[in-house]
Amino acid sequence: MTAIVRRMDNLGRVVIPKEMRTQLEMGPGTPMEIVGTDDGIFLRKQQELPLSERVRRLREEAIQEGAPVEVIYQMNQLLDILEDC
């Protein structure tokens, strides 16, 4: 995909070119994830993840943030329950 330069308006909005929206199947009301990275901002359609995967990712974030062991333990128990469903 080709890079296109757009200017941000005074409300912080940037228009995604119609050609890109069409190619990526993004229409009005499409939920978007805005992810901050070291290089800037990454924009993508919201991912439809199963609950177990969302909990797994939260657990990994909790571990990285140094959450208490009890919290990690409870997340592991929740994952066990979700995987059995």
Buried (B, 14 or more C-beta within 10 A) or exposed (E): EEEEEEEEEEEEEEEBEEEEBEEEEBEEEEEEEEEEEEEEEEEEEEEEEEEBEEBBEBBEEBEEEEBEEEBBEBBEEBBEEBEEE
